[in-house]
Amino acid sequence: MKIAIFGAGSTGCYLAGEMCLSGLDVSLICRPAIKHKLVINEGITLTDYQGFQQTVMPSKIITDIERQPTINSLFDVVFVTLKCHQVNRIANQLMAITHDKSSIIFMQNGLGSFDNIQDELDHRTLLQGITPFNVLQLANGVFHKGTEGSFTFQTNHHTLAIQSALTQHGFYCETYENIVPIIYGKLLLNLNNALNALADVPIKQQLSDYQSRRQLAKAIKEWLMVCEAADIQLHQYTKVKPQWLPTMLSLPNFLFNRLAQKMLDIDPKARSSMWEDIQAKRKTEVEFINGAVVKIGKRYGVRAPVNQAIVAQIEALEQRY
């Protein structure tokens, strides 16, 4: 099974590292800057908040896929780890590097980009997956997992084989037939990405602040109202059921710190990917995260003024660069 990570940044490199360490044949398709970083540092170094550290080099690191590939160089599985707004431009490239029995797995944070590209890839098996943990790209080719969680994929024969390889080597992985509750449940957690970028502090410090938690609680409450109107069940990622998260987050500090110890069991350095985008002056995915709450809410007659305001604040930051 030949596997490619298309658009390997922080999440893509972490996924590639776990699969390489599990004995899978993995190639990276990435920007020259990522290739240079990995070459001079002799591979991908994975670390996590529990002290794990290991370095591995992928089978190939590809920066140019424009030349016509041969049948022997096509990939059986491609994980797309690009940002949401980049996905709609790559259909032809994905067709060129896969065959009619290939699986293409989209690993985006928000909602909307997968729907936009499906029609252009109607001769491929298209799946979705999520990364329910935070990855921060550090110096010297280090990719640091700052929160708990494991890669999650929609089920088919390819993802089951990958799951088997990962779990045999100590990397927990989940697969689900019905990915919709998983994707929608993950969006609930992603609503903090923008707030963390606006706060400009590590996630643990942000969640320790009562006013910041209250703002997150309001954003989550709007998403819960939208999902109730759309009759969509959400997968539970935390000890607390999704419906109770706003109440938990709204507790005063002395109660929250006592009852939500697991929620605060994260690396003190961990920050959101949207914070990284703002710092690097890149376009963010806010349109597909908080913006998705607003868009889907309109479809079902549910207003989402808190998430609308968050979108406006992030877009104002983007306009500065």
C-alpha positions in Angstrom: 0.0 0.0 0.0 1.6 3.3 -1.2 0.5 6.3 0.9 0.9 10.0 0.3 0.3 13.0 2.5 -0.7 15.8 0.2 0.0 19.2 1.6 2.1 18.1 4.6 2.3 20.8 7.2 2.1 20.4 11.0 -0.8 17.8 11.0 0.4 16.1 7.8 3.9 15.6 9.1 2.7 14.2 12.4 0.4 11.7 10.6 3.3 10.8 8.3 5.6 10.3 11.2 3.2 7.9 13.0 2.6 5.9 9.9 6.4 5.7 9.0 7.1 4.5 12.5 4.4 1.9 12.0 6.2 0.5 9.0 4.0 1.9 6.3 5.3 3.2 2.9 4.7 7.0 3.2 5.6 9.8 0.9 5.2 13.5 1.6 3.9 16.0 -1.0 4.9 19.4 0.5 6.3 22.8 0.0 10.1 23.1 -0.6 10.5 24.8 2.7 9.1 21.7 4.6 11.4 19.4 2.5 14.4 21.6 3.3 13.6 21.5 7.0 13.2 17.7 7.1 16.3 17.1 5.1 18.6 19.3 7.2 17.2 17.8 10.4 17.3 14.2 9.0 13.6 13.5 9.3 10.4 14.3 11.2 10.8 14.4 14.9 7.6 13.6 16.8 7.1 14.8 20.4 4.1 14.9 22.7 3.0 16.4 26.0 3.6 13.0 27.7 7.3 12.9 26.8 7.3 10.8 23.6 10.1 11.6 21.1 11.2 9.8 18.0 12.6 10.8 14.6 11.8 9.1 11.2 12.3 9.9 7.5 9.5 9.3 5.0 10.1 7.1 1.9 10.0 10.1 -0.4 9.6 13.9 -0.1 8.0 15.3 -3.2 7.8 19.0 -4.1 6.9 18.8 -7.8 4.0 16.6 -8.9 3.4 18.4 -12.2 5.3 15.9 -14.3 3.2 13.0 -15.5 3.5 10.1 -13.1 3.9 6.5 -14.3 1.4 3.8 -13.3 4.0 2.5 -10.8 4.2 5.8 -9.0 0.5 6.2 -8.3 -0.7 6.1 -4.7 -3.3 3.8 -3.2 -4.1 6.2 -0.4 -3.8 10.0 -0.3 -4.4 12.0 2.9 -5.2 15.6 2.0 -4.0 17.8 4.9 -4.3 21.2 3.2 -6.3 24.0 4.7 -10.0 24.1 3.8 -9.7 27.1 1.4 -6.9 25.3 -0.6 -8.9 22.1 -1.3 -10.9 23.3 -4.3 -7.8 23.8 -6.4 -6.3 20.3 -6.3 -8.8 18.0 -8.0 -6.7 17.6 -11.2 -3.5 16.9 -9.1 -5.3 14.3 -7.0 -6.6 12.5 -10.1 -3.1 12.5 -11.6 -1.5 10.8 -8.6 -4.2 8.2 -7.9 -5.9 5.3 -9.7 -9.5 4.1 -9.8 -9.1 2.0 -6.7 -7.4 4.6 -4.6 -8.9 6.2 -1.5 -8.6 9.9 -0.9 -9.1 11.0 2.7 -9.8 14.6 3.5 -8.5 15.7 6.9 -9.8 19.3 7.1 -10.8 21.1 10.3 -14.1 22.7 9.2 -17.2 22.2 7.1 -17.7 23.0 3.4 -14.5 22.2 1.6 -15.3 18.5 1.2 -18.7 19.2 -0.4 -17.1 21.6 -2.8 -14.7 19.0 -4.4 -16.7 15.8 -4.4 -18.2 16.3 -7.9 -14.7 16.7 -9.4 -13.5 13.4 -8.0 -16.4 11.1 -8.9 -14.1 8.2 -10.0 -12.3 7.9 -6.7 -13.3 6.7 -3.2 -13.6 9.8 -1.1 -13.5 9.6 2.7 -13.1 12.1 5.6 -11.0 12.1 8.7 -10.1 14.4 11.6 -7.2 15.2 13.9 -8.8 15.8 17.3 -5.6 17.0 18.9 -3.3 20.0 18.6 0.0 19.9 16.7 2.5 22.7 16.9 5.4 23.0 14.5 8.6 23.8 16.3 12.2 24.4 15.2 14.5 21.7 13.8 11.8 19.6 12.2 9.9 19.0 15.5 6.2 18.4 15.4 4.7 18.5 18.9 1.4 17.0 19.9 0.1 19.2 22.7 -3.2 17.6 23.7 -4.8 14.2 23.9 -6.5 12.4 21.0 -5.9 10.1 18.1 -6.3 10.2 14.3 -9.8 9.3 13.2 -10.8 8.1 9.8 -13.9 7.0 7.9 -13.9 3.2 7.6 -12.9 1.3 4.4 -10.4 -1.4 3.7 -7.5 1.0 3.4 -8.1 2.9 6.6 -8.7 -0.4 8.5 -5.3 -1.6 7.3 -3.7 1.7 8.4 -5.5 1.5 11.8 -4.1 -2.0 12.3 -0.5 -0.9 11.5 -0.8 2.1 13.8 -2.2 0.3 16.8 0.3 -2.6 16.5 3.0 0.0 17.0 1.3 1.8 19.9 -0.4 4.6 18.1 -4.1 4.6 18.9 -6.4 5.2 15.9 -10.2 5.2 15.4 -12.4 4.4 12.4 -16.1 5.1 12.0 -18.6 4.1 9.3 -20.7 7.3 9.9 -18.3 10.2 10.0 -20.9 13.0 10.2 -21.3 13.1 14.0 -17.5 12.9 14.3 -16.9 15.9 11.9 -19.7 18.0 13.5 -18.6 17.1 17.0 -15.0 18.1 16.1 -16.2 21.5 14.9 -17.5 22.2 18.4 -14.0 21.9 19.7 -12.6 23.8 16.7 -14.6 26.9 17.7 -11.9 27.7 20.1 -9.2 28.0 17.4 -10.2 31.5 16.5 -10.6 32.6 20.1 -7.2 31.2 20.9 -5.7 33.2 18.0 -7.4 36.4 19.3 -6.3 35.8 22.8 -2.7 35.3 21.7 -1.8 33.1 24.6 -1.4 29.3 25.0 -4.6 27.3 25.1 -4.2 26.2 28.7 -3.7 29.8 29.8 -6.7 30.9 27.8 -9.0 28.2 29.3 -7.9 29.3 32.7 -9.5 32.7 32.1 -13.2 33.0 33.0 -14.1 35.6 30.5 -12.4 33.7 27.7 -14.3 30.5 28.6 -17.6 32.4 28.7 -17.0 33.6 25.1 -16.2 30.0 24.0 -19.3 28.8 25.9 -21.5 31.2 23.9 -20.0 30.2 20.6 -20.5 26.5 21.4 -24.1 27.1 22.5 -24.9 28.6 19.1 -23.5 25.5 17.4 -25.5 23.2 19.6 -28.7 25.2 18.7 -27.8 24.8 15.0 -27.3 21.1 15.3 -30.5 20.7 17.2 -32.4 22.5 14.4 -30.6 20.3 11.8 -31.3 17.1 13.9 -27.6 16.2 13.9 -26.1 14.2 16.8 -22.6 15.2 17.9 -19.9 12.8 18.8 -18.7 13.3 22.4 -15.0 14.1 22.7 -14.8 15.3 26.3 -15.8 13.7 29.6 -18.8 16.2 29.6 -21.6 15.7 27.0 -21.6 18.4 24.3 -24.9 19.8 25.7 -23.2 20.4 29.1 -20.0 22.0 27.8 -21.3 25.7 27.9 -22.4 25.2 31.5 -19.0 23.6 32.4 -17.1 26.4 30.7 -19.2 29.1 32.5 -18.3 27.9 36.0 -16.1 30.2 38.1 -12.4 29.4 38.1 -12.3 27.6 41.5 -15.0 25.1 40.3 -13.9 24.8 36.7 -10.3 24.0 37.8 -11.5 21.3 40.1 -14.1 19.7 37.8 -12.3 20.1 34.4 -8.8 18.8 35.3 -8.8 16.6 32.2 -9.7 19.5 29.9 -6.7 21.4 31.3 -4.4 18.4 31.0 -2.7 19.9 27.9 0.8 21.1 27.1 1.4 24.6 28.5 2.9 25.5 25.1 0.0 24.3 22.9 -1.7 26.9 20.7 -4.3 26.6 17.9 -3.5 26.1 14.3 -5.3 29.4 13.6 -2.9 31.2 15.9 -0.1 29.7 13.8 -1.7 31.0 10.6 -2.2 34.5 12.0 1.5 34.6 13.2 2.7 33.4 9.8 0.3 35.9 8.0 -1.6 33.1 6.3 -5.2 33.0 5.4 -7.2 31.2 8.1 -10.0 28.6 8.1 -12.4 30.8 10.1 -14.8 30.8 7.2 -15.2 27.0 7.4 -15.3 26.9 11.2 -17.1 29.7 13.0 -18.3 30.8 9.6 -19.9 27.4 9.1 -22.0 27.9 12.2 -23.3 31.2 10.8 -23.9 29.7 7.3 -25.7 26.5 8.4 -27.5 28.4 11.1 -29.1 30.6 8.4 -30.2 27.5 6.6 -32.2 26.5 9.6 -33.3 29.9 10.8 -30.9 30.0 13.8 -28.9 33.2 14.4 -25.3 33.0 15.5 -24.1 36.5 16.3 -21.2 35.4 18.6 -19.6 33.3 15.9 -20.3 36.0 13.3 -18.4 38.5 15.5 -15.5 36.1 15.9 -15.3 35.7 12.1 -15.3 39.5 11.7 -12.4 39.9 14.2 -10.3 37.2 12.5 -10.9 38.7 9.1 -9.9 42.1 10.5 -6.6 40.6 11.5 -6.1 39.0 8.1 -6.7 42.3 6.4 -3.6 43.7 8.2 -1.3 41.6 6.1 
